[in-house]
């Protein structure tokens, strides 16, 4: 049955209200969305109450052509996502856009049988989206992590519905976005309808992630265990890289940013002898807990939020989530703030540690794709490499690290990047590059010197061929 529109006047202002005959449960809530005409601030209590209902009832508000934002990382609302997909199939809906950063779980909207019903639009690509994107059923937006909130604030992306996971309301009515504030706060501010999966297993966190229950149109009971990413068993190569970085590039009092992956984990594992480290990072995982408990991370010397870990989202195990829960030592903030280059640069000795897929002999860095095949995203790599490079005290260290060889035995330092690959970090951004064979410092070096420095840390079996390729490209020998 089709929806109907009714125009009403209130204090001289005209409003268009939609009613949904098959959706009586939510029709009154759509009308009350007029509270957002004067307040989109999640901290502000509104004179309205959310309706508690089942996931199946809540997602009935989604219709053909809608844009749906889905909360990401460990906070992916795994009760709401499958319910949305089943509703869309049952009602034969079409052309629904699902936007998000990396999410956990099956991402049922990406399955081949959902083609024409859903199309995902990823701001950062997780494993559950790669096949859909690389098969043409999904999309990827190249964007710096710190700029994703602009998509909502500037109305480039206009969510009709936001599906988020939150903690139960406290005695003042406030829920928490928990382990993932990132771009979710901005998406919630600009969504017409907000549906919350309430999960007591989600850690309650301090910072920008608080949202008053009155901003929700529907709340769904959804206690489930959070998806966990257990720390990988580190290889000898990764441990060597971690020790090289820890021993040579991380100093006492440094403010750390760690990207995701085994190499940042290997660095953290090698920092047990350091003192007064701080954390200001878009994400962090279990390795940070060990360093806090051993007294290595104190945040004493930070200028931004001194004494506190600052993050935007986390991925890890139950141990990490329990450490975060109701812990004032941690501030989970909007990613536009965490990844702001001027804010990053204010902290002392900013040390940004990120990994990558491929680097050519001039220093161009590929981090989001393997040739034309999309693999991940820009994330916070450039935000933090730049923040470290312009660190106010002049002591920042922008670091890129990777094994010298791919899993297939190919050199990850290459004469040219693969055809179709995307440059995430330009050669002008690159300072330190680390493999298990050493550290190359590229800042201020010309292309001939860069090629020499990178060949020196390439795998020995590939150095001769890289040197020949460099000569063909540069018409001279690479030299220090």
Helices and strands as residue ranges (DSSP letters): E 4-10, E 13-19, H 24-31, G 32-37, E 51-52, H 55-58, G 59-61, E 67-70, H 80-90, E 96-100, G 108-110, G 112-114, E 118-122, H 130-134, E 139-140, G 145-147, H 148-153, E 161-166, E 174-176, H 184-189, E 193-198, E 206-207, E 210-212, G 213-215, E 218-221, H 236-248, E 255-258, H 262-269, E 278-279, E 283-284, H 287-293, E 309-311, E 313-314, H 318-324, E 330-332, H 335-338, H 341-346, E 350-355, E 358-360, E 365-366, E 369-370, E 373-374, H 381-389, E 397-401, E 413-414, E 423-425, E 432-435, E 438-441, H 447-456, H 460-474
